[in-house]
C-alpha cells in the first residue's frame, strides 16, 4: 500500500520535509546540490579543455590504478586509491577528476572488485573520481 501523499504534478522525488519535487530546472542551486561536480572552477575548465580526449585520458589514468583485478585484490582498494590520490595531488589533476565525477560526462566501468565476503563491486570512472574527491577533501581539512 502506497503511503505517500498524492503527486498531482508527477514529480520524481519525495522527501518528507519538502514533499514532492523535481531536480534541475532553472534552480541552479538545486542542480548544484544534486551534482556539485558539474560546476568546475575556471582553472579546472581550462585544465580539462587542454586535454584532447578527456574520456580516454581519464579512463587510461583510472585503468592504470584500478584496471588490474589481481593487483586490486593483492593490495586492496585503499592502497590503490592512496597511490592514485598522491598522483592526482602531485600533478594537480583535480579538474579532470571533478569532470569525471560529474554524472553527465562519463559512465565507464573500470573494473570489478570482489570483497572478502565475495560481494562484487563495480568500479566506475564516476565512483572512483567521487571517492578521490572525498579523500582529497579530507586530506585538505587535516592540513
C-alpha positions in Angstrom: 0.0 0.0 0.0 1.4 3.4 -1.0 1.5 5.7 2.0 2.9 8.8 0.1 0.6 11.8 -0.4 -0.9 12.5 -3.9 1.6 13.5 -6.6 -0.6 15.7 -8.9 2.4 17.2 -10.9 4.1 13.8 -11.4 7.3 14.9 -9.7 10.1 12.3 -9.5 11.3 12.7 -5.9 9.7 12.8 -2.5 11.2 13.9 0.9 9.1 14.1 4.0 10.3 17.6 4.9 10.0 19.0 1.3 7.2 16.9 -0.3 7.2 16.1 -4.0 9.9 17.8 -6.2 11.9 17.6 -9.3 15.6 18.3 -9.6 17.2 20.7 -12.1 15.0 23.1 -14.0 16.0 26.7 -13.6 17.1 26.4 -9.9 20.8 26.3 -10.3 21.4 25.8 -6.6 19.2 22.7 -6.7 21.2 21.3 -9.6 24.4 22.0 -7.8 23.3 20.1 -4.7 22.5 17.1 -6.7 25.6 17.1 -8.9 28.2 19.6 -7.5 30.9 18.2 -9.7 29.2 19.6 -12.8 30.5 23.1 -11.8 34.2 23.3 -12.3 36.3 26.4 -11.5 37.6 28.4 -14.4 41.1 26.9 -13.8 39.6 23.3 -13.8 37.7 24.0 -17.0 40.9 25.2 -18.7 42.7 22.1 -17.5 40.1 19.8 -19.0 39.9 21.8 -22.2 43.6 21.3 -22.7 43.1 17.5 -22.8 42.2 16.4 -26.4 40.1 13.5 -25.3 39.1 13.8 -21.6 37.2 10.5 -21.5 40.2 8.5 -22.9 42.7 10.3 -20.7 40.7 9.7 -17.6 39.8 6.1 -18.4 43.5 5.4 -19.1 44.5 7.0 -15.8 42.0 5.1 -13.8 42.7 1.8 -15.5 46.4 2.2 -14.7 45.4 2.4 -11.0 42.4 0.0 -10.8 42.3 -2.0 -14.0 44.3 -5.0 -12.8 41.9 -7.1 -10.8 44.7 -9.3 -9.3 46.6 -6.2 -8.2 43.5 -4.7 -6.6 42.9 -8.0 -4.7 46.5 -8.3 -3.6 46.9 -4.7 -2.5 43.4 -3.7 -1.6 41.4 -0.7 -2.9 42.5 1.6 -0.1 46.2 1.1 -1.1 45.4 1.6 -4.8 43.3 4.7 -4.0 46.2 6.1 -1.9 48.6 5.8 -4.8 46.2 7.4 -7.2 45.4 10.3 -4.8 49.1 11.0 -4.4 49.5 11.3 -8.2 46.4 13.5 -8.5 47.7 15.9 -5.9 51.3 15.9 -7.3 50.1 16.5 -10.9 47.3 18.9 -9.8 44.6 16.9 -11.7 41.5 18.0 -9.7 39.9 19.4 -12.8 39.8 16.2 -14.7 38.9 14.2 -11.6 35.9 16.6 -10.9 35.0 16.3 -14.6 35.0 12.6 -14.2 32.8 12.7 -11.1 30.2 14.6 -13.0 27.5 12.1 -13.6 26.7 13.5 -17.1 30.3 13.4 -18.5 31.4 9.8 -18.3 29.9 6.4 -17.5 32.6 3.8 -18.0 33.3 0.6 -16.0 37.0 0.3 -15.0 37.0 -3.0 -13.1 35.0 -5.3 -10.9 36.4 -5.9 -7.4 35.4 -8.9 -5.3 35.4 -8.3 -1.5 36.4 -11.0 1.1 32.7 -11.6 1.6 32.5 -12.4 -2.2 30.5 -9.3 -3.0 31.2 -7.8 -6.3 31.7 -4.0 -6.5 31.8 -2.3 -9.9 34.4 0.4 -10.1 33.3 3.1 -12.5 35.0 6.2 -13.6 32.3 8.2 -11.7 32.6 6.3 -8.5 36.4 6.3 -8.4 36.6 10.1 -9.1 33.9 10.8 -6.5 35.8 8.8 -3.9 39.1 10.5 -4.8 37.5 13.9 -4.3 36.2 12.9 -0.9 39.6 11.6 0.2 41.4 14.7 -1.1 38.9 17.0 0.7 39.6 15.1 4.0 43.3 15.4 3.5 42.9 19.1 2.8 40.9 19.6 6.0 43.6 17.9 8.1 46.3 20.1 6.7 
